[in-house]
């Protein structure tokens, strides 16, 4: 017996966001090497680069890197939300579906938060801040403000209470930097990225209740990216096919389940039917 543990789209999200902190830190380390003169332009790099002020160029490049990382993080959130209107998800909530038809990450994110009945906490507040901050940095004439409820929540947080989880993030300083429309610091970008990762994982646990498991499995078997794995399952010994199929599905968001779980489950007989239907369909197309 298998049950759905997370949506397949969560993998896409993790791939999009997962290494952002690492990439940002790598860039900043490289820029520090440029600043100190340890790193210079190689002759093999055929580009023109002769800054008037090396120090100022590094400062601006650091700012650009942090702004870009923030923008990339919000885009990763936007990408995950973009999967929700598509199969195998199926939502009947009118307001949620209406929000999915907009292009605003802010509108769609708020609709999902409301639909999932997710209460206000620091990660949510930091994401709301990050969305507005990204818009102000990316869109020249934007003057977005943070919703007062989230601003109040952040302002009441004590730095010592989040020291370990957010690695020294100063909640009062992040509000100040946002309101000045300054570039976020490394710790501030990292805090927003961590919050996005946490919230999406939490939301996904709720949202998978609205996935049609059979449609999801069928889409996985027909996905060209999985063609090699599915073919290996098909050519396996008949008595081993379902076991291999289950292992494949576990890599796509399922887990072994007991009979007492209330989660959506699927048994070996149903899996065998899906697999046999796929094999029959494939033979007919030859």
N, C-alpha and C positions, 0 to 999 in steps of 0.2 A: 504493500500500500504506500502510495506517495502523496504528499501534500505540497501545495505551492508555498514556498518560503519567502521568495522575493521575485519581483517581475524581471523579465529578461532585459528590460530597458534600464534597469539599475546598473547592469554591466556597462552599457554605453555611457551612462552618467559617470561611473567611476573612472572609465578610461579617459573621459573628457577632463575631469577635474583632478583625478588622483595624484598626479605628479606636479601640480601647479606650484606648490610650495617649494619643491625641490628645484624646479626650473628657475623660479625667481631667485632663490638663494644662490644657485650656480651663476646666474647673470650678475648678481651683486658682488659675488666673490671675484668674478672676472673683472668687473669695473674697478674694484679696489686694487687689483693688480695693474690696471691701466693707470690709475691715479698715482701709484707709487713708482711707476716706471718699470715694474717687473714684467709687464706685458706690453709688447709693441706690435705694430702691424708687420706681418710677414710679407716679404716681397711677392710670394706666390698669391697673396690676396690682392687681386687686381682691382682695387677701388681707390678713390681719392679720399684721403683722410688727413687733415692737417688743422686741428682745432686751434683757435687763437689762444684759448685758455683751457688747458687740460683739466684743471680743477673744476671749472664751471661746466665743462662738457660732461664730466663724470656726474656732477650733481644733477644736471638735467636728465641724464640718461637713467640714473637711479629712479628719479621721479617718474619718468616714462615707464620704466619696468614695473614699478609698483602699481601705477594707474592701469597698465595693461593687464597685470595679473588680476586686479579687481574686476576689470571688465570681462575677462575670460571666465572668472568664477561665476559671475551673474549670468553669462551666456550658457554655462554648463547647467545652471538651474533652469534657464529658459528652455534648453534642449530637452531636459527631462519632462518639463510641463508639456512640451510639444508632442510627446508620445502619448499622453493621456487621452486625447480625442480619438485615437486610432485603435483598431482591433489589436489585441483581444480584450482591451478595456471596453466596458459598456456601461455608461452612466445615464440614468433617467432624470437626474436633477436638472430642472429647467434652467436655473440660474447658473449652475456650473457649466452646462453645455453652452449657454450664451457667452459666458466668459471665455471659453475655449476659442470662440470665433473672433476674439480680439487679438491684436498683435502685442498688447501690453503685458510684459512679464509681471508687472505690479498687479494688474487686474486679475490675471490668471492665478497668480500665486495666492492672492487674498481669497479668491473663490475656493481654491483647494483647501486652504487653511480653515475656512469657515465650514466647508463640507465635511472635513475630517474632525471638526470640533476641537482643533488644537489650541490649547490655552497659551497665553502670553508667557514667554520665558526669555532668558537672555539670548540664546541662539536665534530665536525668531526675531527679536528686536534688532540684533546685529544684521540679520539678513535684510530687514526692512530698511535699515540705515544704509547698507551696502547698495541696495537697488537705487535709492535716491542719490547716493554719492556717485555711483557710476554714471547716472544720467547727467548729473551736473558737470562731471569731468569730460564726458564724451560729447555732449550736446552743448554747443557754445553758448546759446542764450538761455539754457535751462536754469531755473532757480527753484528746484524742487526742495520741499521741506519734509522733515520727518514727522510722521503722525505724532501728536502730543502724547498719546498713551505709551508709545514705544520710547519716546524721549524721556518721559517720566520714569519708566521702568529702568532704563539704563542709568539715569542720573542717581537713582537710589541704590544701585549696586555698589558694594564696597570692594575695593581692589583686592583686599586680602582674601575675600570670599571666592574669588575666581582665579587667584594667583596660579594654582597648580593646573587647572583645566585649560586656562587661556594664556599660560606662560608669561605672566607679568603684564597683561593688557590693562591699560588704565582706562576705565569706562568714562571718566570725566574728560580725559584728554581726547578720546576719540570723538566725543560730541563737539568739543571745541574745534578740532581740526575739520570736522564735517561742516560746521557752521561758517568757518572761515574759507571753505572750499579749498583747503590745502590738500596736498597729496597725502594719502594715507601712509602711515609708517609700515614697516615690515610686520610688526606685531599686529597692527590693525588689520592688514590684509589677511594675515594668517588666521586671525580670529574670525573673520567673516567667512573665509574658506572652510574652516573647521565647522562653523555653524551651518553652512549650506550642506555639507556632507552629513552632519548629524540629522538635520531636519528631513532631508530627502529620505534617508533610511527609515526614519520614524513614520513619515507619510506613506511610504511604500508598503509598510506592514498593514496599513488600513486600506489602501487603494487596491491591493491585490484581491480583496474580497469581491471586487467588481470585474474580475477577469473570468472569462469563460475558459476553463481549463482545457477542454477538448479543442476549442479553436486555437488556443495557444500552442498546444502540442502539434496540431496539424500544421500550423504556420512554421514551427521549428523544423518539421520533417521536410517541408517544401522549400525552405530557405536555401538558396544556392551556397551560402557560406558554410552550411552544415552538410553539404552533399557528400563529402568524403566520409564523414563519420556515419552518416545514415547508410551509405553503401556498404561500409564495413559491418554494420549491424545486419543488413539484409543477407550478406553472403555467409554469415556465421551459421553454425549448426542450429537447427530449429529449436532445440532445447536450451540454447544459450542466448537466443535473440532477445527475449524479454529482459533478461538480466542485464545485457549490454544496453538495451534501450533505456532501462531504468537509470543506469550509470550516466548515460548521455543526458537524461532529463535532470539528474541531480546537478550536473554541471551548468544547467540552464535555469536554476532557481528552485528546483524541487528538493525535498528531503524525505527520508524514510519516516513513516508515520505509524502511530498505533491507532487502534480502533476507537480509543476514548477521545481523541482530538475532535474539536468542533470545526476545524478548518476544512476547506474544500479538499477532498481527496479523490484519488483515482486508483483503481485496482488493476491487477495484472490482466484480467479478462478484457477490460476496456482498452488497455494499452495494446493487447494483442489484436483487437479489432481494428484500432487505428493503424497499426503497423501493417496488417494484412490488407486493409483497404488501400493503403499507400502503395504496397507492392503490386496489387492488382491494377491500380490506376497506371502505374509506371509501365507495366507489361502491355497494357492496352495502347499506350502511346508509341510503342515501338513498331 
